[in-house]
Amino acid sequence: MTQPAPKPPRLRRVVGLFPAPGSYAEALRIGSVLRKETVGGALLVAMAAVGLVWANSPWSETYFALRDFRIGYEPWHLNLSLGAWAADGLLAIVFFLVGLELKRELVAGDLRRFSTAIVPIAAAVGGLAVPALIYLAIVSQNPELRNGWAIPTATDIAFAVAVLALIGSHLPSSLRIFLLTLAVVDDLLAIGIIAMFYTDAIDPVPLAFALLTIGIYGLIAQRYRGFFGIKPGAAWLILLPIGAVAWGFMHASGIHATIAGVLLAFTVPVLHRDRGSSAGPGLAEQFEHRFRPLSAGFAVPVFAFFSAGVAIGGIDGFVGALTDPLTIAIIAALVLGKPIGITAATWLVTRIAHVRLDPSLKWVDLAGVGLLAGIGFTVSLLIAELSFVPESPAHDHAKVAVLTASVLAAALAAVVLTARNRQYRKISERDSVDADGDGVPDIYQNREQTKN
């Protein structure tokens, strides 16, 4: 009797694993982004330290005089302090890049597929909801503190990446992509919270002009090649002043002006088609290359310098701040709530979607990423400024809590991820194998073959 022919060996199914490695092009792009954010994260930490030390030095009056120095045109509601310019103006650049990154993920990245988008989105929601609930549970007896519930909901990707660089982690590409995607979605949710819950009054006339200007900006961004005849390298020269006008109208409307950065970014094309040819990089990639150094090297560090400068009042003042229920709530929410929310939401979704964790990883690796996400810093400091009036003790205590929680989360993440570095090196060696010598690691080719 003739024996049936043996079945060909099955390729290892990568698409059913989490976190999936993504495409090779995406891995290279994410690596480039994170290298730039590493420098920005180091500058962020350094400038925050300078601001904190200066604000508590014998020369503290000069620091606060610099932060509160006002400049701008009052009839346009732009006579702002330097600290306000940093929070409202410079952070708009940061959020513009967040918007570009999110749109790119939705149009050309892994978020365009529901199967890969659902996990980081669910993780971001879990990393928002659990910290907020922990915060509200701890301050439940202090109604005047409830307005700060959103402070522990954000993630500072620049600070988190700086921690990765300092501890020399060999975090696998798939986990890095997961962390960046999670942080981008996280920041977008935080921006939505700022728009919905931290806007006292809206002036409809400036808001209408802001939206009209954003529409004009989007029309030029979408049609700059053919209809307007603008050279690609000069597009930003036309769009930058229009974006500044949109920012000014948004600021005058009463909505936090950083929202303008996100809305402008959403109008920028990620891909373009030139006379019927296949899609290639669009204006978004050009803007990322041009503005990311400005964001990482100037905007975020300057904001950190002005926001981290809190007069602690010596050891006694620091201890007093740490015993405040507000401080305890923020620290617990960031250091415990973030990893718990992210890990639990990820576990739940992978069970529902029948996706299993990569066998080379463990759930402690997701907890380590969750701890990195507990580094709130930039956006958390911004929300702290919006939550409490500057003259109140809660304003300074909230900032002390954010700084303390970010340092504590970074230290714990360093412990967890350093302990797993040996396993990460093995994964890195496995993922870099290129048996056919075509310049693309085999794991990415196997993934494409499995999908087909």
VEXDREN-2710 file (C-alpha; in Angstrom, 1 decimal):
% VEXDREN-2710
k/r/px/py/pz
1/MET/0.0/0.0/0.0
2/THR/1.4/3.4/-1.0
3/GLN/2.3/5.6/1.9
4/PRO/0.9/9.2/1.7
5/ALA/3.4/11.8/0.9
6/PRO/4.6/13.6/4.1
7/LYS/3.1/17.1/4.6
8/PRO/5.5/20.0/4.2
9/PRO/6.6/21.6/7.4
10/ARG/4.5/24.4/8.5
11/LEU/6.0/27.9/9.0
12/ARG/5.9/29.2/12.5
13/ARG/2.8/31.3/12.8
14/VAL/3.9/34.7/13.9
15/VAL/0.7/36.6/13.2
16/GLY/-1.1/34.8/16.0
17/LEU/1.4/35.9/18.5
18/PHE/1.6/39.0/20.6
19/PRO/3.4/41.3/20.4
20/ALA/3.9/40.7/16.6
21/PRO/7.2/41.9/15.1
22/GLY/5.5/44.0/12.5
23/SER/7.1/44.7/9.2
24/TYR/10.8/45.2/8.8
25/ALA/10.3/48.8/7.4
26/GLU/8.2/49.6/10.5
27/ALA/10.9/48.1/12.8
28/LEU/13.6/50.3/11.2
29/ARG/11.4/53.4/11.4
30/ILE/10.5/52.8/15.0
31/GLY/14.2/52.3/15.8
32/SER/15.1/55.6/14.2
33/VAL/12.3/57.4/16.1
34/LEU/13.4/56.0/19.4
35/ARG/17.1/56.9/18.8
36/LYS/16.0/60.5/18.4
37/GLU/13.7/60.3/21.4
38/THR/16.7/59.0/23.5
39/VAL/18.6/62.2/23.1
40/GLY/15.4/64.2/23.8
41/GLY/14.7/62.2/26.9
42/ALA/18.2/62.8/28.3
43/LEU/17.8/66.5/27.7
44/LEU/14.4/66.4/29.3
45/VAL/15.7/64.8/32.5
46/ALA/18.7/67.2/32.6
47/MET/16.6/70.4/32.1
48/ALA/14.0/69.2/34.7
49/ALA/16.8/68.6/37.2
50/VAL/18.2/72.1/36.5
51/GLY/14.8/73.7/37.0
52/LEU/14.1/71.8/40.2
53/VAL/17.5/72.6/41.7
54/TRP/17.4/76.3/40.7
55/ALA/13.8/76.7/42.1
56/ASN/15.1/75.4/45.5
57/SER/18.4/77.3/45.5
58/PRO/19.3/80.6/47.1
59/TRP/18.7/82.1/43.7
60/SER/15.2/80.8/43.4
61/GLU/13.7/84.3/42.9
62/THR/15.5/84.7/39.6
63/TYR/14.1/81.3/38.4
64/PHE/10.5/82.3/39.2
65/ALA/11.1/85.8/37.8
66/LEU/12.2/84.2/34.5
67/ARG/9.3/81.7/34.5
68/ASP/6.8/84.4/35.1
69/PHE/8.2/87.0/32.8
70/ARG/5.4/88.0/30.4
71/ILE/5.8/88.7/26.7
72/GLY/3.3/88.9/23.8
73/TYR/0.6/91.0/22.2
74/GLU/-2.3/91.6/24.7
75/PRO/-5.0/92.4/22.1
76/TRP/-4.6/88.9/20.7
77/HIS/-4.7/87.4/24.2
78/LEU/-1.1/86.4/23.8
79/ASN/0.6/88.4/26.7
80/LEU/1.7/85.2/28.4
81/SER/4.5/84.2/30.8
82/LEU/7.4/82.2/29.5
83/GLY/6.1/79.2/31.4
84/ALA/2.7/79.5/29.7
85/TRP/4.4/79.9/26.3
86/ALA/6.2/76.7/27.0
87/ALA/3.0/74.9/28.0
88/ASP/0.7/76.3/25.4
89/GLY/3.1/77.0/22.5
90/LEU/6.1/74.6/22.6
91/LEU/3.9/71.6/23.6
92/ALA/1.8/72.2/20.5
93/ILE/4.8/71.1/18.5
94/VAL/5.1/68.0/20.6
95/PHE/1.4/67.2/20.1
96/PHE/1.7/68.0/16.3
97/LEU/4.3/65.1/16.2
98/VAL/2.0/62.9/18.3
99/GLY/-0.8/63.5/15.7
100/LEU/1.6/62.7/12.8
101/GLU/2.7/59.5/14.4
102/LEU/-0.8/58.4/15.2
103/LYS/-2.1/59.2/11.7
104/ARG/0.9/57.3/10.2
105/GLU/0.1/54.3/12.3
106/LEU/-3.5/54.4/11.2
107/VAL/-2.8/54.9/7.5
108/ALA/0.4/52.9/6.9
109/GLY/1.4/51.3/10.2
110/ASP/0.2/48.4/12.2
111/LEU/-2.8/50.2/13.5
112/ARG/-4.4/50.0/10.1
113/ARG/-5.2/46.4/10.8
114/PHE/-7.8/45.7/13.5
115/SER/-6.0/42.5/14.6
116/THR/-2.9/44.4/15.5
117/ALA/-4.5/47.7/16.6
118/ILE/-6.9/46.3/19.2
119/VAL/-4.2/45.2/21.7
120/PRO/-2.3/48.4/22.1
121/ILE/-5.5/50.5/22.0
122/ALA/-7.0/48.3/24.7
123/ALA/-3.8/48.5/26.7
124/ALA/-3.8/52.3/26.5
125/VAL/-7.4/52.4/27.7
126/GLY/-6.6/50.1/30.6
127/GLY/-3.6/52.2/31.4
128/LEU/-5.9/55.2/31.5
129/ALA/-8.9/53.8/33.4
130/VAL/-7.1/51.9/36.2
131/PRO/-4.9/54.8/37.3
132/ALA/-7.8/57.2/37.2
133/LEU/-9.9/54.8/39.4
134/ILE/-7.0/54.3/41.9
135/TYR/-6.6/58.1/42.1
136/LEU/-10.3/58.7/42.7
137/ALA/-10.5/55.9/45.3
138/ILE/-7.6/57.4/47.3
139/VAL/-8.9/61.0/47.2
140/SER/-12.5/60.1/47.6
141/GLN/-12.6/61.8/51.0
142/ASN/-11.2/65.0/49.5
143/PRO/-13.7/66.3/46.9
144/GLU/-11.5/69.3/46.1
145/LEU/-8.8/67.0/44.8
146/ARG/-11.0/65.0/42.3
147/ASN/-10.3/67.4/39.5
148/GLY/-6.8/65.9/39.2
149/TRP/-8.0/62.4/38.2
150/ALA/-6.4/62.7/34.7
151/ILE/-2.9/63.6/36.0
152/PRO/-1.7/59.9/36.1
153/THR/-3.2/58.9/32.8
154/ALA/-0.4/60.0/30.4
155/THR/2.9/58.4/29.3
156/ASP/6.1/60.3/28.5
157/ILE/7.7/58.3/25.7
158/ALA/10.9/60.5/25.6
159/PHE/11.6/59.9/29.3
160/ALA/10.8/56.2/29.0
161/VAL/13.1/55.8/26.0
162/ALA/15.9/57.6/27.9
163/VAL/15.5/55.1/30.7
164/LEU/15.9/52.3/28.1
165/ALA/19.1/53.9/26.8
166/LEU/20.5/54.4/30.3
167/ILE/20.0/50.8/31.4
168/GLY/21.2/49.4/28.1
169/SER/18.1/47.2/27.6
170/HIS/18.0/45.0/24.6
171/LEU/14.2/45.3/24.6
172/PRO/12.9/43.3/21.5
173/SER/11.7/45.3/18.5
174/SER/8.1/44.0/19.0
175/LEU/8.0/45.3/22.6
176/ARG/9.5/48.7/21.5
177/ILE/6.8/49.0/18.8
178/PHE/4.2/48.1/21.4
179/LEU/5.5/50.7/23.8
180/LEU/5.6/53.5/21.2
181/THR/2.2/52.7/19.8
182/LEU/0.8/52.5/23.4
183/ALA/2.3/55.8/24.3
184/VAL/1.0/57.5/21.1
185/VAL/-2.6/56.3/21.7
186/ASP/-2.2/57.1/25.4
187/ASP/-1.2/60.7/24.6
188/LEU/-4.1/61.1/22.2
189/LEU/-6.5/60.0/24.9
190/ALA/-4.9/62.5/27.3
191/ILE/-5.3/65.3/24.7
192/GLY/-8.9/64.3/24.3
193/ILE/-9.3/64.5/28.1
194/ILE/-7.7/68.0/28.2
195/ALA/-10.1/69.2/25.4
196/MET/-13.2/67.8/27.1
197/PHE/-12.6/68.2/30.8
198/TYR/-10.2/71.0/31.2
199/THR/-11.9/73.7/29.1
200/ASP/-13.8/76.2/31.3
201/ALA/-15.5/78.3/28.6
202/ILE/-15.4/78.3/24.8
203/ASP/-15.6/81.4/22.6
204/PRO/-17.3/80.2/19.4
205/VAL/-16.0/83.0/17.1
206/PRO/-12.2/82.3/17.6
207/LEU/-13.0/78.6/17.5
208/ALA/-14.8/78.9/14.1
209/PHE/-11.8/80.8/12.8
210/ALA/-9.4/78.2/14.2
211/LEU/-11.3/75.4/12.4
212/LEU/-11.5/77.4/9.2
213/THR/-7.7/78.0/9.3
214/ILE/-7.1/74.3/10.0
215/GLY/-9.3/73.5/7.0
216/ILE/-7.2/75.9/4.8
217/TYR/-4.0/74.3/6.2
218/GLY/-5.3/70.8/5.3
219/LEU/-6.3/71.8/1.8
220/ILE/-2.8/73.2/1.1
221/ALA/-1.2/70.2/2.7
222/GLN/-3.2/67.7/0.6
223/ARG/-2.9/69.7/-2.7
224/TYR/0.5/71.3/-2.4
225/ARG/2.1/69.2/-5.2
226/GLY/-0.3/69.5/-8.0
227/PHE/-2.8/72.3/-7.4
228/PHE/-0.6/74.8/-5.7
229/GLY/2.7/74.0/-7.4
230/ILE/4.7/74.2/-4.1
231/LYS/8.0/72.4/-4.1
232/PRO/8.1/69.6/-1.5
233/GLY/11.0/71.1/0.4
234/ALA/9.2/74.5/0.7
235/ALA/5.8/73.3/1.8
236/TRP/6.6/73.9/5.5
237/LEU/7.4/77.5/4.8
238/ILE/3.8/78.0/3.6
239/LEU/2.1/75.9/6.2
240/LEU/4.0/77.0/9.3
241/PRO/2.6/80.5/9.5
242/ILE/-0.9/79.2/8.7
243/GLY/-0.5/76.7/11.6
244/ALA/0.6/79.5/13.9
245/VAL/-2.5/81.4/13.1
246/ALA/-4.7/78.4/13.8
247/TRP/-2.9/77.9/17.1
248/GLY/-3.5/81.6/18.0
249/PHE/-7.3/81.3/17.3
250/MET/-7.5/78.0/19.2
251/HIS/-5.8/79.7/22.2
252/ALA/-8.2/82.6/22.0
253/SER/-11.2/80.2/21.9
254/GLY/-10.5/78.9/25.4
255/ILE/-9.6/75.4/24.3
256/HIS/-6.1/74.4/25.2
257/ALA/-4.0/75.5/22.3
258/THR/-2.1/72.2/22.0
259/ILE/-5.2/70.7/20.6
260/ALA/-4.5/72.7/17.4
261/GLY/-1.3/70.8/16.9
262/VAL/-3.1/67.5/16.8
263/LEU/-5.9/68.7/14.5
264/LEU/-3.3/70.2/12.1
265/ALA/-1.3/67.0/12.1
266/PHE/-4.4/65.0/11.1
267/THR/-4.7/67.0/7.9
268/VAL/-1.2/66.2/6.7
269/PRO/-1.0/63.4/4.1
270/VAL/1.0/60.3/5.1
271/LEU/1.2/58.9/1.5
272/HIS/1.0/60.5/-1.9
273/ARG/0.4/59.3/-5.4
274/ASP/2.2/61.0/-8.2
275/ARG/0.4/60.7/-11.6
276/GLY/-0.9/57.3/-10.8
277/SER/2.3/55.8/-9.4
278/SER/2.3/53.7/-6.3
279/ALA/2.0/55.4/-2.9
280/GLY/5.1/56.7/-1.3
281/PRO/6.1/58.8/1.7
282/GLY/4.0/61.9/2.0
283/LEU/4.4/65.3/3.7
284/ALA/4.0/63.8/7.2
285/GLU/7.4/62.0/6.9
286/GLN/9.1/65.3/5.8
287/PHE/7.6/67.1/8.7
288/GLU/8.6/64.4/11.2
289/HIS/12.2/64.7/10.0
290/ARG/12.1/68.5/10.2
291/PHE/10.3/69.0/13.5
292/ARG/11.2/66.0/15.7
293/PRO/14.7/67.5/16.5
294/LEU/13.0/70.8/17.5
295/SER/10.5/68.9/19.6
296/ALA/13.0/66.5/21.3
297/GLY/15.9/68.9/21.5
298/PHE/14.1/72.2/22.5
299/ALA/10.3/72.1/23.1
300/VAL/10.1/69.3/25.6
301/PRO/13.3/70.2/27.6
302/VAL/12.2/73.8/27.9
303/PHE/8.8/72.8/29.1
304/ALA/10.3/70.5/31.6
305/PHE/12.6/73.2/32.8
306/PHE/9.7/75.6/33.6
307/SER/7.3/72.9/34.8
308/ALA/9.6/71.0/37.1
309/GLY/10.7/74.1/39.0
310/VAL/8.7/73.5/42.2
311/ALA/9.7/75.1/45.5
312/ILE/9.7/72.0/47.7
313/GLY/10.8/73.7/50.9
314/GLY/13.6/71.4/52.0
315/ILE/13.4/68.0/53.5
316/ASP/10.5/68.9/55.7
317/GLY/8.5/70.3/52.8
318/PHE/9.2/67.2/50.7
319/VAL/8.1/64.9/53.4
320/GLY/5.0/67.0/54.0
321/ALA/4.2/66.8/50.3
322/LEU/4.6/63.0/50.2
323/THR/2.1/62.6/53.0
324/ASP/-0.6/64.5/51.2
325/PRO/-3.4/62.2/49.9
326/LEU/-3.0/63.9/46.5
327/THR/0.7/62.9/46.3
328/ILE/0.0/59.4/47.4
329/ALA/-2.9/59.1/44.9
330/ILE/-0.8/60.2/41.9
331/ILE/2.2/58.0/42.9
332/ALA/0.1/54.9/43.4
333/ALA/-1.9/55.6/40.2
334/LEU/1.3/55.9/38.0
335/VAL/3.5/53.3/39.6
336/LEU/0.8/50.7/40.3
337/GLY/-2.1/51.6/38.2
338/LYS/-0.3/51.9/34.9
339/PRO/1.3/48.4/34.9
340/ILE/-1.8/46.8/36.3
341/GLY/-4.1/48.5/33.8
342/ILE/-1.9/47.8/30.8
343/THR/-1.1/44.2/31.7
344/ALA/-4.7/43.3/32.7
345/ALA/-6.2/44.9/29.6
346/THR/-3.7/43.1/27.3
347/TRP/-4.3/39.8/29.0
348/LEU/-8.1/40.2/28.6
349/VAL/-7.9/41.2/24.9
350/THR/-5.5/38.4/24.0
351/ARG/-7.8/35.9/25.6
352/ILE/-10.9/37.2/23.8
353/ALA/-9.1/37.6/20.5
354/HIS/-7.4/34.1/20.8
355/VAL/-3.9/35.7/20.5
356/ARG/-1.1/34.1/22.6
357/LEU/1.9/35.8/24.1
358/ASP/5.2/35.1/22.2
359/PRO/6.7/32.0/23.9
360/SER/10.0/33.8/24.2
361/LEU/8.4/36.5/26.4
362/LYS/6.6/36.4/29.8
363/TRP/3.9/38.6/31.3
364/VAL/6.6/40.2/33.5
365/ASP/7.9/41.8/30.3
366/LEU/4.6/43.4/29.7
367/ALA/4.6/44.6/33.3
368/GLY/8.0/46.1/32.7
369/VAL/6.6/48.0/29.7
370/GLY/3.7/49.0/31.9
371/LEU/6.1/50.5/34.4
372/LEU/7.8/52.5/31.7
373/ALA/4.4/53.8/30.8
374/GLY/4.1/54.9/34.4
375/ILE/6.6/57.7/33.6
376/GLY/4.0/60.4/33.1
377/PHE/6.1/63.5/33.3
378/THR/5.5/65.9/30.4
379/VAL/1.7/65.5/29.8
380/SER/1.1/64.7/33.5
381/LEU/2.8/68.0/34.5
382/LEU/0.7/69.8/31.9
383/ILE/-2.6/68.3/33.3
384/ALA/-1.4/69.1/36.9
385/GLU/-1.1/72.8/35.8
386/LEU/-4.6/72.7/34.5
387/SER/-6.1/70.9/37.4
388/PHE/-5.2/73.2/40.3
389/VAL/-4.7/77.0/40.6
390/PRO/-1.0/77.9/40.9
391/GLU/-1.5/79.5/44.4
392/SER/-2.8/76.3/45.9
393/PRO/-0.6/73.7/47.8
394/ALA/-2.2/71.0/45.6
395/HIS/-0.6/72.6/42.5
396/ASP/3.0/72.1/43.8
397/HIS/2.2/68.8/45.5
398/ALA/0.8/67.4/42.3
399/LYS/4.1/68.3/40.5
400/VAL/6.2/66.8/43.3
401/ALA/4.1/63.6/43.0
402/VAL/4.5/63.4/39.2
403/LEU/8.3/63.9/39.5
404/THR/8.6/61.3/42.3
405/ALA/6.3/58.8/40.6
406/SER/8.2/59.1/37.3
407/VAL/11.6/58.5/39.0
408/LEU/10.2/55.6/41.0
409/ALA/8.5/54.0/37.9
410/ALA/11.8/54.4/35.9
411/ALA/13.8/52.7/38.7
412/LEU/11.4/49.8/39.0
413/ALA/11.3/49.4/35.2
414/ALA/15.1/49.4/35.1
415/VAL/15.1/46.6/37.7
416/VAL/12.6/44.4/35.8
417/LEU/14.0/45.0/32.4
418/THR/17.6/44.6/33.4
419/ALA/16.8/41.3/35.0
420/ARG/15.4/40.1/31.7
421/ASN/18.2/41.4/29.5
422/ARG/19.8/38.0/29.0
423/GLN/16.6/36.7/27.5
424/TYR/16.2/39.9/25.4
425/ARG/19.7/39.3/23.9
426/LYS/18.6/35.8/22.9
427/ILE/15.5/37.2/21.2
428/SER/17.6/39.9/19.5
429/GLU/20.0/37.3/18.1
430/ARG/17.1/35.1/16.9
431/ASP/15.3/38.0/15.2
432/SER/18.5/39.2/13.5
433/VAL/19.1/35.9/11.6
434/ASP/19.3/36.5/7.9
435/ALA/20.0/33.0/6.4
436/ASP/19.5/34.0/2.8
437/GLY/21.6/37.1/3.1
438/ASP/19.1/39.4/1.4
439/GLY/19.5/42.1/4.1
440/VAL/16.0/41.4/5.7
441/PRO/15.9/39.2/8.8
442/ASP/14.1/36.0/8.2
443/ILE/11.5/36.5/10.9
444/TYR/9.9/39.3/8.9
445/GLN/9.8/37.2/5.7
446/ASN/8.3/34.3/7.6
447/ARG/5.6/36.6/8.9
448/GLU/4.7/37.8/5.3
449/GLN/4.7/34.2/4.0
450/THR/2.4/33.2/6.9
451/LYS/0.0/36.0/6.1
452/ASN/-0.1/35.0/2.5
END
